[in-house]
Amino acid sequence: MIAKILKLDKKLFDGEVREVVLPAVDGEMCILNEHISSVVILKKGEIRVFKPNIEYPVVFDVDGGVCSFFENKAVVIVE
């Protein structure tokens, strides 16, 4: 699956991932390959991105945002 994490002024991440963990307003949410299409509102917290074959995540601290997941592509726009 592909994930993009964007701020209004720059790209933070763009690449293949095996898992993305998001700080959704309703609780932590994990997106995996073939996840159901969804739009998620994010609260302040950490986004953890797990790349293929790498044990530890890349972590981004965010103040909120939104994530759209469709056809194995996650696009996250953060504050």
Backbone as XML, in Angstrom:
<?xml version="1.0"?>
<chain id="A" units="angstrom">
  <residue number="1" name="MET">
    <atom name="N" x="0.841" y="-1.160" z="0.000"/>
    <atom name="CA" x="0.000" y="0.000" z="0.000"/>
    <atom name="C" x="0.892" y="1.230" z="0.000"/>
  </residue>
  <residue number="2" name="ILE">
    <atom name="N" x="0.376" y="2.308" z="-0.505"/>
    <atom name="CA" x="1.118" y="3.566" z="-0.601"/>
    <atom name="C" x="0.552" y="4.554" z="0.409"/>
  </residue>
  <residue number="3" name="ALA">
    <atom name="N" x="1.425" y="5.318" z="1.065"/>
    <atom name="CA" x="0.989" y="6.359" z="1.995"/>
    <atom name="C" x="1.697" y="7.665" z="1.667"/>
  </residue>
  <residue number="4" name="LYS">
    <atom name="N" x="0.934" y="8.750" z="1.751"/>
    <atom name="CA" x="1.483" y="10.093" z="1.619"/>
    <atom name="C" x="1.043" y="10.875" z="2.841"/>
  </residue>
  <residue number="5" name="ILE">
    <atom name="N" x="2.001" y="11.551" z="3.474"/>
    <atom name="CA" x="1.690" y="12.427" z="4.599"/>
    <atom name="C" x="2.144" y="13.822" z="4.192"/>
  </residue>
  <residue number="6" name="LEU">
    <atom name="N" x="1.186" y="14.741" z="4.180"/>
    <atom name="CA" x="1.431" y="16.071" z="3.649"/>
    <atom name="C" x="1.050" y="17.151" z="4.642"/>
  </residue>
  <residue number="7" name="LYS">
    <atom name="N" x="1.835" y="18.225" z="4.647"/>
    <atom name="CA" x="1.448" y="19.480" z="5.281"/>
    <atom name="C" x="1.081" y="20.406" z="4.129"/>
  </residue>
  <residue number="8" name="LEU">
    <atom name="N" x="0.466" y="21.523" z="4.420"/>
    <atom name="CA" x="0.093" y="22.430" z="3.341"/>
    <atom name="C" x="1.309" y="22.944" z="2.573"/>
  </residue>
  <residue number="9" name="ASP">
    <atom name="N" x="2.449" y="23.043" z="3.242"/>
    <atom name="CA" x="3.632" y="23.617" z="2.604"/>
    <atom name="C" x="4.719" y="22.614" z="2.241"/>
  </residue>
  <residue number="10" name="LYS">
    <atom name="N" x="4.559" y="21.309" z="2.621"/>
    <atom name="CA" x="5.606" y="20.345" z="2.270"/>
    <atom name="C" x="5.112" y="18.903" z="2.396"/>
  </residue>
  <residue number="11" name="LYS">
    <atom name="N" x="5.860" y="18.005" z="1.785"/>
    <atom name="CA" x="5.597" y="16.570" z="1.861"/>
    <atom name="C" x="6.463" y="15.986" z="2.968"/>
  </residue>
  <residue number="12" name="LEU">
    <atom name="N" x="5.839" y="15.277" z="3.923"/>
    <atom name="CA" x="6.578" y="14.665" z="5.016"/>
    <atom name="C" x="6.985" y="13.228" z="4.702"/>
  </residue>
  <residue number="13" name="PHE">
    <atom name="N" x="6.131" y="12.518" z="3.958"/>
    <atom name="CA" x="6.397" y="11.114" z="3.647"/>
    <atom name="C" x="5.648" y="10.739" z="2.384"/>
  </residue>
  <residue number="14" name="ASP">
    <atom name="N" x="6.273" y="9.895" z="1.559"/>
    <atom name="CA" x="5.631" y="9.367" z="0.348"/>
    <atom name="C" x="6.318" y="8.048" z="0.014"/>
  </residue>
  <residue number="15" name="GLY">
    <atom name="N" x="5.602" y="6.934" z="0.184"/>
    <atom name="CA" x="6.233" y="5.665" z="-0.128"/>
    <atom name="C" x="5.380" y="4.467" z="0.226"/>
  </residue>
  <residue number="16" name="GLU">
    <atom name="N" x="5.953" y="3.303" z="-0.010"/>
    <atom name="CA" x="5.267" y="2.050" z="0.280"/>
    <atom name="C" x="5.342" y="1.755" z="1.775"/>
  </residue>
  <residue number="17" name="VAL">
    <atom name="N" x="4.221" y="1.291" z="2.330"/>
    <atom name="CA" x="4.148" y="0.963" z="3.757"/>
    <atom name="C" x="3.401" y="-0.353" z="3.927"/>
  </residue>
  <residue number="18" name="ARG">
    <atom name="N" x="3.565" y="-0.960" z="5.105"/>
    <atom name="CA" x="2.768" y="-2.153" z="5.421"/>
    <atom name="C" x="1.664" y="-1.827" z="6.404"/>
  </residue>
  <residue number="19" name="GLU">
    <atom name="N" x="1.808" y="-0.686" z="7.115"/>
    <atom name="CA" x="0.840" y="-0.318" z="8.146"/>
    <atom name="C" x="0.990" y="1.159" z="8.486"/>
  </residue>
  <residue number="20" name="VAL">
    <atom name="N" x="-0.147" y="1.828" z="8.755"/>
    <atom name="CA" x="-0.146" y="3.210" z="9.237"/>
    <atom name="C" x="-1.073" y="3.256" z="10.450"/>
  </residue>
  <residue number="21" name="VAL">
    <atom name="N" x="-0.571" y="3.801" z="11.559"/>
    <atom name="CA" x="-1.374" y="3.941" z="12.773"/>
    <atom name="C" x="-1.642" y="5.425" z="12.982"/>
  </residue>
  <residue number="22" name="LEU">
    <atom name="N" x="-2.932" y="5.764" z="13.118"/>
    <atom name="CA" x="-3.366" y="7.158" z="13.155"/>
    <atom name="C" x="-4.040" y="7.504" z="14.483"/>
  </residue>
  <residue number="23" name="PRO">
    <atom name="N" x="-3.889" y="8.776" z="14.947"/>
    <atom name="CA" x="-4.599" y="9.224" z="16.148"/>
    <atom name="C" x="-5.980" y="9.767" z="15.770"/>
  </residue>
  <residue number="24" name="ALA">
    <atom name="N" x="-6.915" y="8.891" z="15.476"/>
    <atom name="CA" x="-8.262" y="9.305" z="15.078"/>
    <atom name="C" x="-9.004" y="9.888" z="16.272"/>
  </residue>
  <residue number="25" name="VAL">
    <atom name="N" x="-9.978" y="10.753" z="16.014"/>
    <atom name="CA" x="-10.723" y="11.374" z="17.112"/>
    <atom name="C" x="-11.494" y="10.335" z="17.933"/>
  </residue>
  <residue number="26" name="ASP">
    <atom name="N" x="-11.851" y="9.211" z="17.324"/>
    <atom name="CA" x="-12.577" y="8.156" z="18.034"/>
    <atom name="C" x="-11.667" y="7.104" z="18.649"/>
  </residue>
  <residue number="27" name="GLY">
    <atom name="N" x="-10.361" y="7.320" z="18.565"/>
    <atom name="CA" x="-9.394" y="6.360" z="19.095"/>
    <atom name="C" x="-8.369" y="5.996" z="18.043"/>
  </residue>
  <residue number="28" name="GLU">
    <atom name="N" x="-7.308" y="5.356" z="18.468"/>
    <atom name="CA" x="-6.233" y="4.978" z="17.552"/>
    <atom name="C" x="-6.758" y="4.031" z="16.476"/>
  </residue>
  <residue number="29" name="MET">
    <atom name="N" x="-6.316" y="4.255" z="15.237"/>
    <atom name="CA" x="-6.781" y="3.459" z="14.101"/>
    <atom name="C" x="-5.590" y="2.953" z="13.307"/>
  </residue>
  <residue number="30" name="CYS">
    <atom name="N" x="-5.636" y="1.679" z="12.936"/>
    <atom name="CA" x="-4.579" y="1.058" z="12.140"/>
    <atom name="C" x="-5.117" y="0.774" z="10.746"/>
  </residue>
  <residue number="31" name="ILE">
    <atom name="N" x="-4.380" y="1.210" z="9.736"/>
    <atom name="CA" x="-4.755" y="0.939" z="8.351"/>
    <atom name="C" x="-3.748" y="-0.040" z="7.768"/>
  </residue>
  <residue number="32" name="LEU">
    <atom name="N" x="-4.264" y="-1.142" z="7.248"/>
    <atom name="CA" x="-3.454" y="-2.171" z="6.605"/>
    <atom name="C" x="-3.863" y="-2.286" z="5.143"/>
  </residue>
  <residue number="33" name="ASN">
    <atom name="N" x="-3.096" y="-3.040" z="4.373"/>
    <atom name="CA" x="-3.409" y="-3.310" z="2.979"/>
    <atom name="C" x="-4.834" y="-3.857" z="2.855"/>
  </residue>
  <residue number="34" name="GLU">
    <atom name="N" x="-5.563" y="-3.427" z="1.841"/>
    <atom name="CA" x="-6.944" y="-3.861" z="1.567"/>
    <atom name="C" x="-7.951" y="-3.404" z="2.624"/>
  </residue>
  <residue number="35" name="HIS">
    <atom name="N" x="-7.606" y="-2.376" z="3.405"/>
    <atom name="CA" x="-8.532" y="-1.820" z="4.390"/>
    <atom name="C" x="-9.741" y="-1.225" z="3.658"/>
  </residue>
  <residue number="36" name="ILE">
    <atom name="N" x="-10.878" y="-1.205" z="4.314"/>
    <atom name="CA" x="-12.068" y="-0.611" z="3.722"/>
    <atom name="C" x="-11.823" y="0.882" z="3.465"/>
  </residue>
  <residue number="37" name="SER">
    <atom name="N" x="-12.365" y="1.404" z="2.388"/>
    <atom name="CA" x="-12.228" y="2.833" z="2.079"/>
    <atom name="C" x="-12.825" y="3.652" z="3.208"/>
  </residue>
  <residue number="38" name="SER">
    <atom name="N" x="-12.143" y="4.733" z="3.572"/>
    <atom name="CA" x="-12.621" y="5.544" z="4.688"/>
    <atom name="C" x="-11.995" y="6.929" z="4.673"/>
  </residue>
  <residue number="39" name="VAL">
    <atom name="N" x="-12.649" y="7.828" z="5.408"/>
    <atom name="CA" x="-12.121" y="9.159" z="5.685"/>
    <atom name="C" x="-12.120" y="9.302" z="7.203"/>
  </residue>
  <residue number="40" name="VAL">
    <atom name="N" x="-10.977" y="9.709" z="7.763"/>
    <atom name="CA" x="-10.799" y="9.747" z="9.212"/>
    <atom name="C" x="-10.311" y="11.127" z="9.627"/>
  </residue>
  <residue number="41" name="ILE">
    <atom name="N" x="-10.952" y="11.699" z="10.645"/>
    <atom name="CA" x="-10.492" y="12.966" z="11.210"/>
    <atom name="C" x="-9.500" y="12.644" z="12.324"/>
  </residue>
  <residue number="42" name="LEU">
    <atom name="N" x="-8.380" y="13.369" z="12.305"/>
    <atom name="CA" x="-7.298" y="13.105" z="13.254"/>
    <atom name="C" x="-7.251" y="14.159" z="14.350"/>
  </residue>
  <residue number="43" name="LYS">
    <atom name="N" x="-6.836" y="13.727" z="15.539"/>
    <atom name="CA" x="-6.603" y="14.645" z="16.651"/>
    <atom name="C" x="-5.096" y="14.756" z="16.870"/>
  </residue>
  <residue number="44" name="LYS">
    <atom name="N" x="-4.718" y="15.560" z="17.825"/>
    <atom name="CA" x="-3.298" y="15.697" z="18.166"/>
    <atom name="C" x="-2.759" y="14.351" z="18.635"/>
  </residue>
  <residue number="45" name="GLY">
    <atom name="N" x="-1.584" y="13.996" z="18.142"/>
    <atom name="CA" x="-0.973" y="12.729" z="18.530"/>
    <atom name="C" x="0.137" y="12.332" z="17.577"/>
  </residue>
  <residue number="46" name="GLU">
    <atom name="N" x="0.390" y="11.033" z="17.495"/>
    <atom name="CA" x="1.460" y="10.492" z="16.644"/>
    <atom name="C" x="0.884" y="9.672" z="15.502"/>
  </residue>
  <residue number="47" name="ILE">
    <atom name="N" x="1.461" y="9.878" z="14.331"/>
    <atom name="CA" x="1.225" y="8.973" z="13.208"/>
    <atom name="C" x="2.451" y="8.072" z="13.150"/>
  </residue>
  <residue number="48" name="ARG">
    <atom name="N" x="2.215" y="6.755" z="13.136"/>
    <atom name="CA" x="3.313" y="5.798" z="13.041"/>
    <atom name="C" x="3.206" y="5.065" z="11.709"/>
  </residue>
  <residue number="49" name="VAL">
    <atom name="N" x="4.273" y="5.147" z="10.937"/>
    <atom name="CA" x="4.320" y="4.535" z="9.602"/>
    <atom name="C" x="5.325" y="3.385" z="9.648"/>
  </residue>
  <residue number="50" name="PHE">
    <atom name="N" x="4.845" y="2.197" z="9.314"/>
    <atom name="CA" x="5.708" y="1.015" z="9.281"/>
    <atom name="C" x="6.029" y="0.670" z="7.831"/>
  </residue>
  <residue number="51" name="LYS">
    <atom name="N" x="7.300" y="0.781" z="7.472"/>
    <atom name="CA" x="7.737" y="0.427" z="6.126"/>
    <atom name="C" x="7.888" y="-1.094" z="6.020"/>
  </residue>
  <residue number="52" name="PRO">
    <atom name="N" x="7.799" y="-1.628" z="4.807"/>
    <atom name="CA" x="7.997" y="-3.080" z="4.639"/>
    <atom name="C" x="9.381" y="-3.510" z="5.132"/>
  </residue>
  <residue number="53" name="ASN">
    <atom name="N" x="9.430" y="-4.636" z="5.816"/>
    <atom name="CA" x="10.681" y="-5.251" z="6.275"/>
    <atom name="C" x="11.481" y="-4.420" z="7.275"/>
  </residue>
  <residue number="54" name="ILE">
    <atom name="N" x="10.853" y="-3.415" z="7.890"/>
    <atom name="CA" x="11.525" y="-2.618" z="8.918"/>
    <atom name="C" x="10.673" y="-2.691" z="10.187"/>
  </residue>
  <residue number="55" name="GLU">
    <atom name="N" x="11.294" y="-3.065" z="11.289"/>
    <atom name="CA" x="10.555" y="-3.325" z="12.527"/>
    <atom name="C" x="10.020" y="-2.063" z="13.199"/>
  </residue>
  <residue number="56" name="TYR">
    <atom name="N" x="10.822" y="-0.984" z="13.226"/>
    <atom name="CA" x="10.452" y="0.221" z="13.958"/>
    <atom name="C" x="9.807" y="1.251" z="13.033"/>
  </residue>
  <residue number="57" name="PRO">
    <atom name="N" x="8.809" y="1.977" z="13.543"/>
    <atom name="CA" x="8.093" y="2.923" z="12.688"/>
    <atom name="C" x="8.805" y="4.258" z="12.520"/>
  </residue>
  <residue number="58" name="VAL">
    <atom name="N" x="8.414" y="4.972" z="11.470"/>
    <atom name="CA" x="8.732" y="6.386" z="11.311"/>
    <atom name="C" x="7.592" y="7.106" z="12.012"/>
  </residue>
  <residue number="59" name="VAL">
    <atom name="N" x="7.910" y="8.052" z="12.902"/>
    <atom name="CA" x="6.890" y="8.705" z="13.724"/>
    <atom name="C" x="6.800" y="10.188" z="13.383"/>
  </residue>
  <residue number="60" name="PHE">
    <atom name="N" x="5.555" y="10.662" z="13.252"/>
    <atom name="CA" x="5.287" y="12.079" z="12.997"/>
    <atom name="C" x="4.345" y="12.589" z="14.078"/>
  </residue>
  <residue number="61" name="ASP">
    <atom name="N" x="4.732" y="13.659" z="14.776"/>
    <atom name="CA" x="3.844" y="14.315" z="15.740"/>
    <atom name="C" x="2.966" y="15.298" z="14.975"/>
  </residue>
  <residue number="62" name="VAL">
    <atom name="N" x="1.649" y="15.220" z="15.195"/>
    <atom name="CA" x="0.723" y="16.082" z="14.461"/>
    <atom name="C" x="-0.247" y="16.742" z="15.435"/>
  </residue>
  <residue number="63" name="ASP">
    <atom name="N" x="-0.801" y="17.868" z="15.011"/>
    <atom name="CA" x="-1.782" y="18.598" z="15.808"/>
    <atom name="C" x="-3.203" y="18.343" z="15.334"/>
  </residue>
  <residue number="64" name="GLY">
    <atom name="N" x="-3.373" y="17.447" z="14.383"/>
    <atom name="CA" x="-4.686" y="17.130" z="13.832"/>
    <atom name="C" x="-4.574" y="17.010" z="12.331"/>
  </residue>
  <residue number="65" name="GLY">
    <atom name="N" x="-5.697" y="16.689" z="11.696"/>
    <atom name="CA" x="-5.703" y="16.574" z="10.248"/>
    <atom name="C" x="-6.799" y="15.642" z="9.780"/>
  </residue>
  <residue number="66" name="VAL">
    <atom name="N" x="-6.606" y="15.103" z="8.590"/>
    <atom name="CA" x="-7.579" y="14.198" z="7.983"/>
    <atom name="C" x="-6.833" y="13.156" z="7.153"/>
  </residue>
  <residue number="67" name="CYS">
    <atom name="N" x="-7.381" y="11.940" z="7.086"/>
    <atom name="CA" x="-6.810" y="10.869" z="6.284"/>
    <atom name="C" x="-7.899" y="10.312" z="5.380"/>
  </residue>
  <residue number="68" name="SER">
    <atom name="N" x="-7.561" y="10.129" z="4.115"/>
    <atom name="CA" x="-8.440" y="9.476" z="3.158"/>
    <atom name="C" x="-7.751" y="8.189" z="2.709"/>
  </residue>
  <residue number="69" name="PHE">
    <atom name="N" x="-8.489" y="7.074" z="2.765"/>
    <atom name="CA" x="-7.939" y="5.802" z="2.308"/>
    <atom name="C" x="-8.858" y="5.230" z="1.244"/>
  </residue>
  <residue number="70" name="PHE">
    <atom name="N" x="-8.283" y="4.958" z="0.051"/>
    <atom name="CA" x="-9.062" y="4.450" z="-1.073"/>
    <atom name="C" x="-8.131" y="3.694" z="-2.008"/>
  </residue>
  <residue number="71" name="GLU">
    <atom name="N" x="-8.517" y="2.491" z="-2.403"/>
    <atom name="CA" x="-7.750" y="1.657" z="-3.342"/>
    <atom name="C" x="-6.292" y="1.518" z="-2.934"/>
  </residue>
  <residue number="72" name="ASN">
    <atom name="N" x="-6.059" y="1.172" z="-1.666"/>
    <atom name="CA" x="-4.720" y="0.946" z="-1.111"/>
    <atom name="C" x="-3.802" y="2.154" z="-1.162"/>
  </residue>
  <residue number="73" name="LYS">
    <atom name="N" x="-4.396" y="3.352" z="-1.096"/>
    <atom name="CA" x="-3.622" y="4.589" z="-1.024"/>
    <atom name="C" x="-4.142" y="5.415" z="0.137"/>
  </residue>
  <residue number="74" name="ALA">
    <atom name="N" x="-3.267" y="5.721" z="1.080"/>
    <atom name="CA" x="-3.612" y="6.578" z="2.209"/>
    <atom name="C" x="-2.997" y="7.958" z="1.966"/>
  </residue>
  <residue number="75" name="VAL">
    <atom name="N" x="-3.841" y="8.986" z="1.999"/>
    <atom name="CA" x="-3.359" y="10.358" z="1.892"/>
    <atom name="C" x="-3.747" y="11.050" z="3.177"/>
  </residue>
  <residue number="76" name="VAL">
    <atom name="N" x="-2.727" y="11.520" z="3.900"/>
    <atom name="CA" x="-2.942" y="12.169" z="5.196"/>
    <atom name="C" x="-2.501" y="13.624" z="5.066"/>
  </residue>
  <residue number="77" name="ILE">
    <atom name="N" x="-3.403" y="14.541" z="5.405"/>
    <atom name="CA" x="-3.073" y="15.970" z="5.423"/>
    <atom name="C" x="-3.131" y="16.410" z="6.871"/>
  </residue>
  <residue number="78" name="VAL">
    <atom name="N" x="-2.009" y="16.952" z="7.360"/>
    <atom name="CA" x="-1.881" y="17.288" z="8.781"/>
    <atom name="C" x="-1.614" y="18.764" z="8.985"/>
  </residue>
  <residue number="79" name="GLU">
    <atom name="N" x="-1.903" y="19.193" z="10.222"/>
    <atom name="CA" x="-1.620" y="20.573" z="10.628"/>
    <atom name="C" x="-0.196" y="20.665" z="11.122"/>
  </residue>
</chain>
